[in-house]
Amino acid sequence: AGNVRVDNPKFKDYFGQRGKMIAPDLVLGYTGHEVGGVCPFVVKEEVFVYLDQSLKESEILYLGAGDAHSLVKLSRGEVETHARPKAWVDVCKPMA
């Protein structure tokens, strides 16, 4: 969600390691999507999708849709259906 950010200690507690950003030149190869358009669906088979609990605060979500010039508006239920998350996680905190 746009009003939260990753909480590093929570992330490390859940995943067992610190989170890090993928280098921009590697994003397409890892995810199948361009920088600025990474979305939680139609990802490579070996990519696991996790959705943060903070997304449950909104009924309608706007997500990147494959490139930097596209968005898609979906209900939270549609996101869950299409993203097929491995798990819902709690790894974010409100932005200061």
Secondary structure, DSSP 4 states (H G I P E B T S, - for coil): -TTEEE-HHHHHHHHSS---PPPGGGHHHHHSS-TT---SSS--TTPPPEEEGGGGG-SEEEEE-SSTT-EEEEEHHHHHHHH--SEEE--EEE--
